């Protein structure tokens, strides 16, 4: 099971808080065109170009694309991951 954190490039401030430049992030699996994913431990970070409001069922779509079930989904603007964080 993984924790899925979602951010959109439509809000650069939110994206920079969710994807700090100093965090160690490995490339994650392909999910859909227009989306980029990263991995750190059991945390998956998903960045996409659309508004979060128009995206539905990201947890289900993630599992269908990757085979990884999602235990928690976060859209929080306050979410910040650092190299020592493990969600």
N, C-alpha and C positions, 0 to 999 in steps of 0.2 A: 504494500500500500504506500502511496506517495501523497505528499502535500503539494497541491497545485496553486501557485501564486500567479495571478494574471495582471498584466499591465498593458496599456495601449500607448502607441507612439503618438496618438492624437493629443495626449497630455504629457508633454516632455518633463514637467516637474514630477509627476507621479512616477514616470518611468525611471528617472534618475534616482528617486528614493528606493524603488524596488530593485533596481539593478545597479548598485554602487560599483564604481570602476575598480575598487580594490577587492571585491569579493572574488573568490576562486570559483569560477563557473566553467563547467565543461559543456561542450555542445551536447544538446539533447536530441531526442528523436524527432523525425519529421511528423508533423500533425496535419497541417493543411497549407496550401499556398497562401502567402501573406502572413504567416505566423512563423516565429523563430522560437525554439525552446532551448533551455539550458538546464543543467543538472548540478546539484551539490548534495551529496548524501541522499536522503530520501525526499529531498525537496526538488520540485520541478518548477521552473520559471517559464512562463509563456508570454511572449510579447507579440502583439498583433497591431495591425494598422486601422482597425475599425473601432468604433465606440463600444465600450463594454455593454452599453444599454442594448445594442442590437445583437449581441452574441448570446445564444441560448445553449444550454446543455453542454457547456465546455467540459465538465467532468465526464459525462458520458462519451462525448466525442474524443476526449483524451484516451479513455480506456479502450475505445474501439480502434483507435489509430495505433496505440502503443502496447496494449495488453496489460497496462499497469492500472489497477484500480485506485481511485482517488479517495483518501480518507478525509481530506479537508480541502476546501476551495476558498481562496481569499482574493478579494478585489480591493482590499483596504488601501486607501491612500497613505495610511500611516505605516504600512508594512515596510520594514527595512531589514535586509539580511546582511550580516557582516560575516567575516571568515569564521568567527567562533559560534555563530548561531546554528542551531540544529532544531528545526521545527518538528 
